[in-house]
């Protein structure tokens, strides 16, 4: 080989090696943000309804290449605006179940997106397929989405807005959606993906059609329990947490889960009906589950009762309002030694941490 040929070969080899080594700006990252932490349908102190935003990307785009919203309670639009996330940038919305506290902010998201971004890409909506309740009625996420703007259509709002901007989709906000449904099973299944981001789901118990999710990325993984509880609705049982969620969450970095503090238990004179208490995962039991699966972070959300509330709806908080410390103590009682985030709106965890 001549010196010239060797030099050229060496040059391309150097370039190839340099290209194979990721730069600091190309390092993958993940941000999990609680967009709402209110526990249940009641309102307290301006808290937004349950929801979590997951962003994945690189340092160079502030982890923002893919944006996923898990549940969309009241005020989700407002919380997203506070962290500079335009509604049109959401790639997908995932619903754990059809209770209104987890869904009522979705109409706002779609309506705003239809107003200003009708010509943009559709938003994918991922949720359980139609499920017949044990009481005989059907739970339908698909119908919820397809009829999301019926009130606005009936009021004449959609027709009025169409007359102002002809480019808006004639069918209204629902025309901006692509609904992807799946039948929840007892084993994890892939339900959505975008490049390096994979989302899987599993059946879990709370109401008919409830599902829990897991997001896997090169930067880390997140498990979302939603409002899941144990298949056995009341004691005696080993735990209030879901066996299916635990299976799905094995080895995750972060668990995001709604929680019921033990102070609201049937023996504490809160007035809360036992079935409502028992169908949620208890705070101490969640700590124990996080310990078993090896999660580095436990993000408590949908706090029941909210921090500082003396009542939640018609139900009193025995002993008076709880503090963040009360929730931490309940987790610590399980022996979990990872990082506990007692949910407040817009609390975030970044992987890797900065």
Helices and strands as residue ranges (DSSP letters): H 3-20, G 24-26, E 28-36, E 51-58, G 59-61, E 66-70, H 76-82, G 87-89, E 92-94, H 100-103, H 106-117, E 123-128, E 131-132, E 138-139, H 141-146, H 150-155, H 157-164, G 173-176, E 177-182, E 189-194, E 197-203, E 211-217, E 220-226, H 243-248, E 254-260, G 262-264, G 266-268, H 274-278, H 283-293, E 297-304, E 311-312, E 315-316, H 324-332, E 339-342, E 348-351
